[in-house]
Amino acid sequence: MTIPYGWAKNPMILRIAEIKDNIPMTVVYGSRSWMDHTSGYSVKYLRPNSRVSVHVIKGAGHHVYADQKEAFNDIVKQVFQEVDEESYNMSSESS
């Protein structure tokens, strides 16, 4: 289980463009993770009409939430704030 490789049988990257454009995505990696960070940037490229954010947290491994919890929490709070603002703006426009 600790060998640094793995393969998905049906990788999400092959289906990512099928997700509706109005669904935002945030991808978080640790800079020292065994996972390849380029997949997050590929998602951004494959979804040009969507909001896709990619964050690489310096000094974190695969378990970003444990390795750099403050930085991880800051990103989560930022995403929540953006979603709240978008929801508010959408409800204001419909009024």
Residue, then its C-alpha position, 0 to 999 in steps of 0.5 A: m500500500t505504500i508503493p508510490y503508484g496506482w492506476a484507476k480502472n476508469p479514470m475520472i479525467l476521461r469523463i470530467a468534461e461531461i460534468k455541467d459547466n456551472i459546477p465549480m471545482t477545487v483541486v488541492y495537492g500537497s507539494r510532496s504528494w506522490m500524486d501527479h499535480t498535472s491532473g488538476y491542471s488538465v481538469k482546468y484545461l478540459r473545463p474552459n467554461s467552468r471555474v476550476s481552482v488548483h492549489v498546491i500546498k507547499g510542504a504537504g504530502h498526500h494528506v494535506y489536511a493533516d500535514q498543513k492543516e492551516a493552509f488547507n483550512d484557509i483554502v476550504k474557507q475561501v471556497f465556501q466564501e466564494v460559493d456563498e457569494e455566488s449563491y447570494n449574487m444569483s439570488s439577488e439577480s433573480s429578485 
